[in-house]
Amino acid sequence: MGNNTVDSADTSMWNRLKSWARRMKRDTMALYLARKDPRVPRLAKVMAMVTAAYALSPIDLIPDFVPVLGYLDELIILPLFIYLTIRLIPPYIMVELRAQADQHLSESRPRSMTGAVIIILIWVSIAVVVAYWLIK
């Protein structure tokens, strides 16, 4: 009887986690779409571009193989950026963007080459600074 309660709690937690991940994915796509919507304020567009580019980039700022920190961006940084960016967009526009995002996500999976280039440039910049510091 106790195991059923534990299994039920585990299933419930797993379902909530999957639901949260789907919402994050949908909101990321909505922000990707927001960057071209003329009704979205300029600051929100900039934040949306940065957030969507990072989220859709095939390369992470902190690689996942780095213990603990590797998943920091997916668990804390990215959701925080999504939340802050959504707050800059009027709610009625976000409703429309989320509906569009649901439609796009059912059709294909987006990738951002711009995001990948930005992450690569950050890593190259860090490498140059470290190399300069070591040589000096």
C-alpha positions as CSV (number, residue, x, y, z in Angstrom):
1,M,0.0,0.0,0.0
2,G,2.9,2.4,0.8
3,N,4.5,1.7,-2.6
4,N,1.4,2.8,-4.5
5,T,1.5,6.1,-2.7
6,V,5.2,6.6,-3.6
7,D,4.6,5.5,-7.2
8,S,1.7,7.9,-7.4
9,A,3.7,10.7,-6.0
10,D,6.6,9.9,-8.4
11,T,4.2,9.8,-11.4
12,S,2.5,13.0,-10.4
13,M,5.9,14.8,-10.0
14,W,7.1,13.4,-13.3
15,N,3.9,14.6,-15.0
16,R,4.3,18.1,-13.5
17,L,8.0,18.2,-14.7
18,K,7.0,17.1,-18.2
19,S,4.2,19.7,-18.3
20,W,6.7,22.4,-17.1
21,A,9.2,21.4,-19.8
22,R,6.5,21.6,-22.5
23,R,5.4,25.1,-21.3
24,M,9.1,26.2,-21.4
25,K,9.5,24.8,-24.9
26,R,6.2,26.5,-26.1
27,D,7.2,29.8,-24.5
28,T,10.6,29.7,-26.0
29,M,9.0,29.3,-29.5
30,A,6.5,32.1,-28.6
31,L,9.5,34.4,-27.9
32,Y,11.1,33.3,-31.1
33,L,8.0,34.4,-32.9
34,A,7.7,37.6,-30.8
35,R,10.9,39.0,-32.3
36,K,9.1,39.7,-35.6
37,D,5.7,40.9,-34.1
38,P,5.3,44.6,-34.6
39,R,3.1,44.9,-31.5
40,V,5.9,43.7,-29.2
41,P,7.9,46.5,-27.5
42,R,11.5,46.9,-28.7
43,L,13.1,45.9,-25.4
44,A,11.0,42.7,-25.3
45,K,12.1,41.9,-28.9
46,V,15.7,42.2,-28.0
47,M,15.2,40.0,-24.9
48,A,13.2,37.6,-26.9
49,M,15.9,37.3,-29.6
50,V,18.6,36.7,-27.0
51,T,16.5,34.2,-25.0
52,A,15.3,32.3,-28.1
53,A,18.7,32.2,-29.7
54,Y,20.2,30.8,-26.5
55,A,17.4,28.3,-25.9
56,L,17.4,27.1,-29.5
57,S,21.2,27.0,-29.9
58,P,22.6,23.5,-30.3
59,I,25.5,24.6,-28.0
60,D,25.2,25.5,-24.3
61,L,27.1,28.3,-22.6
62,I,27.9,25.8,-19.9
63,P,28.3,22.4,-21.4
64,D,26.0,19.7,-19.8
65,F,29.0,17.5,-19.0
66,V,30.2,20.0,-16.4
67,P,29.0,18.6,-13.0
68,V,26.1,20.5,-11.5
69,L,26.7,23.7,-13.4
70,G,26.1,22.0,-16.8
71,Y,22.3,22.0,-16.2
72,L,22.2,25.3,-14.4
73,D,21.3,27.2,-17.6
74,E,18.4,24.8,-18.4
75,L,17.0,24.8,-14.8
76,I,17.5,28.4,-13.7
77,I,19.0,30.8,-16.2
78,L,16.8,30.0,-19.2
79,P,13.5,29.9,-17.3
80,L,14.4,33.2,-15.6
81,F,15.1,34.8,-19.0
82,I,11.9,33.4,-20.4
83,Y,9.9,34.7,-17.4
84,L,11.4,38.2,-17.6
85,T,10.9,38.5,-21.3
86,I,7.3,37.4,-21.1
87,R,6.6,40.0,-18.5
88,L,7.7,42.7,-21.1
89,I,5.1,41.5,-23.6
90,P,1.4,42.4,-23.3
91,P,-0.6,39.4,-22.1
92,Y,-3.1,39.4,-25.0
93,I,-0.1,39.2,-27.5
94,M,1.5,36.3,-25.5
95,V,-1.8,34.4,-25.8
96,E,-1.7,34.7,-29.6
97,L,2.1,33.9,-29.7
98,R,1.6,30.8,-27.6
99,A,-1.1,29.6,-29.9
100,Q,1.2,30.1,-32.9
101,A,4.0,28.4,-31.0
102,D,1.8,25.3,-30.4
103,Q,1.1,25.2,-34.1
104,H,4.8,25.5,-35.1
105,L,6.0,23.0,-32.5
106,S,3.5,20.4,-33.9
107,E,5.1,20.9,-37.3
108,S,8.8,21.0,-36.7
109,R,11.6,21.6,-34.3
110,P,13.5,25.0,-34.6
111,R,17.2,25.5,-34.2
112,S,19.0,28.8,-34.0
113,M,22.3,29.1,-35.8
114,T,22.6,32.6,-34.6
115,G,22.5,31.3,-31.0
116,A,25.2,28.7,-31.8
117,V,27.4,31.4,-33.3
118,I,26.9,33.7,-30.2
119,I,27.8,30.8,-27.9
120,I,30.9,29.9,-30.0
121,L,32.0,33.6,-29.9
122,I,31.6,33.7,-26.1
123,W,33.8,30.5,-25.7
124,V,36.4,31.8,-28.2
125,S,36.5,35.1,-26.3
126,I,37.0,33.3,-23.0
127,A,39.8,31.2,-24.6
128,V,41.5,34.3,-26.0
129,V,41.4,36.1,-22.6
130,V,42.7,33.0,-20.8
131,A,45.5,32.5,-23.4
132,Y,46.4,36.2,-23.1
133,W,46.5,35.9,-19.3
134,L,48.6,32.7,-19.4
135,I,51.1,34.2,-21.9
136,K,51.4,37.4,-19.9
